[in-house]
């Protein structure tokens, strides 16, 4: 069965014969997968969370220690501004608490509340099962190869994004 990107590739090849559409074949499919995943209701959306909010909660749960907003930004792969915005919402929901540092009042330490820990603990198994179902069309070996290929792409992008590409 042909995917939607294959049709786009044929159109580009007709418009520009000889054009190497390999990059479009890869990145077009990654972008299409990402768009479809964002449109699909998952256990997080049913719980009233975004993936980005769960990433913050998950980071606090995985590390099992207080984190500063800067540390949390690193752990959740988000900007400081995005973390600040998400933290405000999570605090309002009673999922995250903040504590001012005893020595430096400018430093804030963040942790999960009992309700936050309970939410993460209740969602993680369901989320992993949901993600497993999404990948069920691929064999375990195909999933491993895809993960490895995406890790390579991620390492390349993390080393080049923000720098001029040649």
N, C-alpha and C positions, 0 to 999 in steps of 0.2 A: 504494500500500500504506500502510496506517495504522500509525503507531507506537504504542507502549504509552502514551505521554503523552496521546494523543488520547482514549483511553478514560477516563483520569483526568479530563481536562477536561470530558468529557460528564457524568461523575458529579458534579463540582463544580457544573456548570451546572444539573443536576437538583436538587441539594440547595439551591442558592442561585441561583434564577433572576435573571438580570440582573447577576450578579457578573462583573466584568471579570477574566477568567482569563488575560489576555495575559501578565502576569508569570510565571504558572505555566507557560505554554506555552514561554517562553524558558528560564527557570531550571530547570524540570523536565527539559527536554531536555539542558541543559548537565550537570546532575547525573547524569542517566542515562548520557550519553556517558562522563563521568568514571568512573562505576562500572564500566561495561563495559570501558573501557581498563585499569582496574586489575586486572580479572579475567583479562585476556588475556596469556598468556605471550609475552613479546617477546624480542628479542636480549639485553636486559639481564638479565632473569630467568634466561635460559639461561646467562649468564656469572656468575650468582650476585650480581648487583647490583640494587639498587632504583633507580628514577628519581632519587630524592633523592641517593643516593650518586654516581650518574653525573653529576648536576648539579655536585657538588663537583669531581669529576675533570675534567669538561668545563670548568668555570670556570678551573681551574688550567692546562688545556691551551690554552684560548682566549687567556688573558691572557699566557701564556708568561713569567711572572715569579713570584717568590715573593709570597705574599699572607699577611697576618695573618688570624687567625680572624675578626676583625671585617670585614675587606675581603671575605673569602670568604663570609661570611653575606650581605653586600650583593649579591655577584655571583651567588649561588645562590638568592636570595630565601628564605632560611631564617633561623630564629632562631639566636642564638648558642648556646643550649643544644642545639638540633638539630644544628648544625654540629659542636660538641664531641663529641657522641655518634657521629656518622657518621665523624668523623676518627679516633676511636679504633679503629673497626672497619677503616677503610681502612689505617691504619698497621699494624695487626696482620696484614693481608694483604700488607703490603710494597708498597702502591701509592702511599703518601704519606709524605714525610719531613718532619721539623720541625727547625728550626735556631733556637737561641736568639740573639737580637740581641746583637751585640758590645758595644753601648753601654748597653742596658737589658735586663737579664736577665729582666724580666717580659714582654718582647715575644717572640713566637714567629713565625717565618717558615715558611710551608708551601710545599712544592713537590711535583711528581710525581716518583716514582722512575722509573727506566728501565722497570720493569715496569708502572707506572701509565700512562706515556706509550704504551707498546706496546699496552696494553689499550684505551685510548681510541682510538688510531689504528686498531686492528683492528675496533672496534665502530661507529665513527661512520658509515661508509658503509652498513653493514648496518642500522643503526638508521634512517637517513634513508630507505633503500629500504623498510623495514618501515612506517614512517610514511606514505610515499607510497602504499603498497598500501592502508593503512587509509582513505586519502582518495580512492581510485580511483573511488568512486561519484559523486564530484563533478567537474565540469569544472574546468579551471584557472581560468576566470573565476569560477565559484562558490566555489572555494577562496579566491580573492583577495577576493571580497565578504565571505565568512565571516570571514576574517582581519581585514579592515577593521572589520567590525561588532564582533568580539570585542575588537579594540584599543580601540574606543570605549567598550565596556562596562568593560574593564580600567581605562582612564583614569578613568572615572567612579567605579568602586569604589575605586581607589587614592586618590581625592580625598575619599571620603566614609566609608569603613569606619573605625570607631573614633570617628566623630562622630555625634551624634544625627541620625537621618533624620527628615525632616518629611513 
